[in-house]
Amino acid sequence: MKLLVTGCAGFIGFNYIKYTLKNINHKIFGIDKMTYAANPEIKDIHDDNFKFLQLDINNSKIKNIIDDFNPDYIINFAAETHVDNSFQKPNEFLINNVQGVLNLLNFINPKIKFIQISTDEVYGESEHPKAETDRLLPSNPYAVSKSSADLYVQSYRKTHNIKAYILRLTNNFGPYQNKEKLIPKYINALVENEKFPLYNKGEHYRTWLHTKETCYYINQLIEKNLEPGIYNLTSENTIKNIDLLKLIHETLSKKINLNYDFFEYFDYKNERIYHDFRYKMNDDKLRSIIKYNRRNFAEELEETVDFYLKKWESK
Ligand SMILES: NC(=O)c1ccc[n+]([C@@H]2O[C@H](COP(=O)([O-])OP(=O)(O)OC[C@H]3O[C@@H](n4cnc5c(N)ncnc54)[C@H](O)[C@@H]3O)[C@@H](O)[C@H]2O)c1
């Protein structure tokens, strides 16, 4: 199978490339604009099955790449992803997350299948599990841009007969995530003995899914040739932010000397009203077709802590 993977140097994209090259014999053409969020190690991957090009998905050269490489699938991870930044630079989110997707859609043909990586944030905050058929109620510029992209993908399925999938993910965690995101940011603060900014007293809930599981589901979706459409993918690891941080603090304190007690590390910040309290999805549609042997959350988290400790130690 030939895969064109866009946004391949970002957190999930990079994990996906490594996971797929290790486990499956697909030929992969990776593309990334290489923003601040990209992992430069993508250029160090030397594998006969992998080719990388630094390119924006908005660039018209995408057409030549699609025509020449003639992929079976395009998997689009490319996006601006930090919610806080989406308030400062909403236009960047429109250009990369919406216009970029439209550019890809305009260059593909019905022989190429398209997988758009989307998010639970498109449903907005909710106490009730959202199904794929529920309406979109995004509440920040990032979520609006992802929702808009989903709508374009949906419409191109109908009007251009594109075989498209929209995979809506809950929060991912695992190796190679940018330090701006909660888990590596907190581990880094503890390691560096720095105060960690805590918003809303850590009362918000998030649901965590290991990237390995995400990569497995993407490849199974391809292998099993699922019916095009929307698929939610979430997990049972729902936890209050403060409890997650406590778990990380406990895990790390067994490995290195931490100077302060848990609560002393925080720089308490005011409420961020734009942060959704909780997202909730129902993913029975996907999980009834594809099973996964779930691992223990605390173990996955410990493995993640170990990864960052080792990585930062070697610098
Ligand atoms: N990380 C999560 O928890 C999570 C949860 C739900 C959905 N998602 C979605 O999954 C996808 C990947 O997320 P991530 O966490 O890996 O993001 P990330 O911010 O770590 O990486 C995004 C990558 O996209 C690249 N990129 C941005 N604009 C581009 C453009 N115009 N052309 C080419 N490359 C471009 C960046 O350089 C970067 O390498 C995103 O679409 C995101 O919305 C992520």
The ligand as a Gaussian input file, in Angstrom:
#p B3LYP/6-31G(d) Opt

LIG

0 1
 N       -2.589000      15.464000      19.959000
 C       -3.839000      15.254000      20.302000
 O       -4.139000      14.990000      21.474000
 C       -4.934000      15.306000      19.268000
 C       -6.253000      14.992000      19.666000
 C       -7.253000      15.026000      18.709000
 C       -6.961000      15.340000      17.399000
 N       -5.693000      15.660000      17.046000
 C       -5.421000      15.991000      15.636000
 O       -4.390000      15.133000      15.183000
 C       -3.566000      15.810000      14.240000
 C       -2.125000      15.717000      14.691000
 O       -2.007000      16.332000      15.984000
 P       -0.600000      16.480000      16.695000
 O       -0.837000      16.523000      18.140000
 O        0.348000      15.504000      16.119000
 O       -0.198000      17.946000      16.210000
 P        1.208000      18.688000      16.260000
 O        0.929000      20.112000      16.510000
 O        2.154000      17.974000      17.158000
 O        1.758000      18.496000      14.766000
 C        1.147000      19.064000      13.659000
 C        2.122000      18.949000      12.495000
 O        1.485000      19.516000      11.339000
 C        2.448000      20.288000      10.641000
 N        1.729000      21.295000       9.859000
 C        0.965000      22.331000      10.317000
 N        0.450000      23.015000       9.286000
 C        0.897000      22.411000       8.159000
 C        0.725000      22.668000       6.774000
 N       -0.017000      23.692000       6.353000
 N        1.312000      21.836000       5.876000
 C        2.073000      20.792000       6.287000
 N        2.297000      20.517000       7.587000
 C        1.707000      21.314000       8.518000
 C        3.334000      20.893000      11.716000
 O        4.591000      21.284000      11.198000
 C        3.429000      19.725000      12.698000
 O        4.531000      18.904000      12.392000
 C       -4.086000      17.241000      14.158000
 O       -4.882000      17.367000      13.019000
 C       -4.920000      17.414000      15.419000
 O       -5.979000      18.307000      15.209000
 C       -4.667000      15.651000      17.949000

